[in-house]
Each structure stands twice: as C-alpha cells, then as structure tokens.
Amino acid sequence: LGLLDRFDAWPVVLSSGAVCGLASGLALLPMKIMSGHSPEGAAQGALIGVMVRMFLTLAGAAAILSLSPWRLEAVAGWTIGWYLLMLSVEVGLIVRYFHAAYQSTHTTEGSVCSAR
C-alpha cells in the first residue's frame, strides 16, 4: 500500500484509460449499426471502427499532452497500454459476433447448409 501512496501518476493513468475506453466504445458503434444489414456490413463497420479508434486515441492523447504538465513518455506509455488492453477486448467481442453470425447462417440442426 505504501507503493500506491507514492504513485503520483494516477491522473495520467485515469485520463489515458478514459480516452482509450471512450475510443473503443465509439469504435464498436459502426459495426453495431452496419451489422443489421449483413455480416459483410459488420465487417466493413469493424474496419471503420479501427480508424475511429485510432483517430480518437491519437486526438485524446494529443489533448492530454497539450492540456497537462505530464511528460510525453508517461502519456504515451499509459495510452499504449490502455489501447492494447481495449483492443484485445474489442477483438474478442468482434470474433464472438462473427463466430455467432457464421454459425447462424451456415448450420441448421447440426448439418452444414449448401453455399449461397
């Protein structure tokens, strides 16, 4: 507990985490919106989400740097760490969605349907 008392980078950790969390949440919206059309639309939405996440993360990190006295190394390090964590969660959600979509369109009562 003494180590956490001396850890004065909590504002950097929390602000970087908030930026990456918000960017990841907003990056899932294009896939969610486009998934109503087809799995192919969801794939396009996921690609759009990648660009949204990267842009918002970079813009948020730039805003943190310009509005705060923290060093570049601290902001970049924590932002990269949170980005990778949120990316792994997001990829897991996307893989689950596509796996479920594939299963629902290609199997019926345990047998494989013919290709469309």
Secondary structure, 3 states (H helix, E strand, C coil): CHHHHHCCCHHHHHHHHHHHHHHHHHHHHHHHHHCCCCHHHHHHHHHHHHHHHHHHHHHHHHHHHHHCCCCHHHHHHHHHHHHHHHHHHHHHHHHHHHHHHHHHHHEECCEECCCC
